[in-house]
Amino acid sequence: MSMRTKNSGVWMAVLLCVPVMMLCGQPLRAQTPAAAADAKSEPLDTIVAIVNQDVILESDVQEEMRFSAFEPYRMQTAGTPRDQALERLINRTLIRSSARC
């Protein structure tokens, strides 16, 4: 391998790494403790349950509760409608994960 080929490879690596380092460093400098304290944080969604490696979110439970309104003849079990929706989602996730295996 000639010296020219080795040098061009080094320059290519430098040219590719410098923009990546600049992009990676940018958000780190932009976030300061003062800026974080000023910003109003609002949770987008919360984790309700973790089944194996699958996550069930609060929005999933709310959606399941809305869908259950279209099933008027479903047998009602003990517990709140939210608990029933969460139990259905957990069961569905378990069935889906066992079907993958």
Contacts in CASP RR format, 6 or more apart in sequence:
PFRMAT RR
TARGET T0000
AUTHOR 0000-0000-0000
METHOD contacts of the structure
MODEL  1
MSMRTKNSGVWMAVLLCVPVMMLCGQPLRAQTPAAAADAKSEPLDTIVAI
VNQDVILESDVQEEMRFSAFEPYRMQTAGTPRDQALERLINRTLIRSSAR
C
45 57 0 8 1.000
45 58 0 8 1.000
45 59 0 8 1.000
46 57 0 8 1.000
46 58 0 8 1.000
47 55 0 8 1.000
47 56 0 8 1.000
47 57 0 8 1.000
47 58 0 8 1.000
48 56 0 8 1.000
48 57 0 8 1.000
48 58 0 8 1.000
48 60 0 8 1.000
48 61 0 8 1.000
48 86 0 8 1.000
49 55 0 8 1.000
49 56 0 8 1.000
49 86 0 8 1.000
49 89 0 8 1.000
49 90 0 8 1.000
50 56 0 8 1.000
51 90 0 8 1.000
51 93 0 8 1.000
51 94 0 8 1.000
51 97 0 8 1.000
52 93 0 8 1.000
52 94 0 8 1.000
52 97 0 8 1.000
54 93 0 8 1.000
54 96 0 8 1.000
54 97 0 8 1.000
56 86 0 8 1.000
56 89 0 8 1.000
56 90 0 8 1.000
56 93 0 8 1.000
60 89 0 8 1.000
61 82 0 8 1.000
61 85 0 8 1.000
61 86 0 8 1.000
61 89 0 8 1.000
64 85 0 8 1.000
64 86 0 8 1.000
64 88 0 8 1.000
64 89 0 8 1.000
65 81 0 8 1.000
65 82 0 8 1.000
65 85 0 8 1.000
68 74 0 8 1.000
68 81 0 8 1.000
68 84 0 8 1.000
68 85 0 8 1.000
68 88 0 8 1.000
76 84 0 8 1.000
77 84 0 8 1.000
77 87 0 8 1.000
END
